[in-house]
Amino acid sequence: MRIMGLDYGSVTVGVAISDSLLLTAQGIEVIRRKQENKLRQTLARIEELIREYEVERIVLGYPKNMNNTIGERAKCSEEFAEMLRRRTGLPVELWDERLTTVSAHRVLDLAGTGLKKKQEVVDKLAAVVILQGYLDYLSLKNSAPEAANEEN
């Protein structure tokens, strides 16, 4: 089983895929479109990647406001999640992505990445941060009962 992580933006979608053990996230690509509402080719590419990597679940970044309210971008993500569910038949989970793009920029800055290269890869790296957060959550969730049993 593999999980796909998506960072959905107004004109790009960063894509990451987990390894089969659900331990690590790897950036795959950035899907670009010319207009925000033109999603047919974007959805078709996501479906191709789902088949290629045998994805069984999608984690979509959910850009809540810092005060935990739902703004316009989060509503767009909710709509995109519903499109993905209908098109792919896969479960789509919304994952709080606050500050993931900031984290991605910091990593690229520390690596000395130039501005042009940064613009090319920041969405892919943001997708990695989203998916890795989700994978870490799954790992903790799945190991919690074992840890409790070891103490007893």
N, C-alpha and C positions, 0 to 999 in steps of 0.2 A: 504494500500500500504506500502511496505517496500523497502528499498534500501540496496544493498549489497556494502560494501567497501572492496577493495582488495589491499594488498601490495604485488606486484609481484616481487619476487627475483629470483636469479639464481637457487636455489634448494628448496625454500619455497614460499608459498603464505599465508600471513596473511589474515584472514577473519573476517569481522565485519558486523553486521546487525543493521539496525535502528529499533526503535520501530515503531508501526503503526501510531503514530502521527508525525513522522519525527522530533522528538526533540532530541533524544539521540542515540548514537552508542554504541553497546555492542560487545566486542570481542567474537568470537565464537570458532575459532580453527586456528591451523597452519597446512596447508597441506604440507607434505614433499614428495620430490621425489628423486630418486637416481641419476638421470642425468638431466642436464639442459633442454635438448631437448625432454625429455620423458614426454609429457603433457597429454596423453590420460586419465590416471587415475585422474590426477589433474582436468581436465575439467569435467570428469564424477562426481567427488565429488562436484564440484561447482554446477553442474546441480542438484544433489540431494539436496543440501542446498537451491537452488532457489525454488524447489518444496516445501520443508519442511517449509520454512519461507514465501512463497508466494511473492517472490521478483519480482518487476516490473522494476527495473533499477539497473545498476551496475556502481559504481564509482571506477575507477582504478587509482591508484597512478601513476603519470607521473614524473619520476625523471629527470627533466631538470637540466642542469649544472647551477652553481651559476650565470654565466654570461648570462643566459637565452637561451643558445644554446642547440641543441638536440644532445646528445651523443649516444653511443652504447646502454646503458641500456634503454634510452628513446625509441630508435628504437625498441628494444625488446618488450617494453610495448605497442607500437603502433601495432606490429604484434599480440601480445596476445589479445589486444582489438578487433582486427578484427576476431580472432578465436572465442572469446566469442560471438561476434555479430552473426557470422554464426551458432554457435552451439546452442545458447540459443534463438535467435530471439529478445533479449532484447536490448534496447538502452544502450550503454556503453559510459560513459563520462570519459575523461582523466582529472585528477585533479592534479595540481601542488603539488608535495609532497616534495619539497626541505625542508630539515631539519626535516622531520617527524621522521625518525629513531633516530636522535639526541635527539629530544624531548622525544621519547619513552625511550631511555636510561636514560635520566635525571630523568624522573618520577620513573623509576625502581631504580635508585641510591638513590633518596630521600626516597623511601620506604624501603631501606635497603635490596633489593633483591640480593641474592647471584648470582654469575656468572653463575652457571649451570641453575638455574631457569630463569635467565635473558635471556639466549640463547633460552630457550624453549618458552618464551612468547613475546619477543621483536617485532616479526613480527605481531603478533596479535594486540599488542598495537599500532603499527604503522598504521595498518588498521583502528583502532578506531580513531586515530588522523586524518587520511585522510577523513574518512566518517564524523566525527564530524565537520570538517572544511567545508565540502560540505553542511551538514545540516544547519550549522550556516549561510552560504551564502544564502541558500534557504529561511531561516527565514527572513533575512534582506531584501532580494529581494522582498519577498511577503508582507512585512510590510511597505516598502518604500512609496507606493502610499497612504496608510492609514495615515501615518505620515504627508505627504504633505497636505492631505485633512483636517486633524485636525487643521493645522495652518491657513487655509483660512476661 
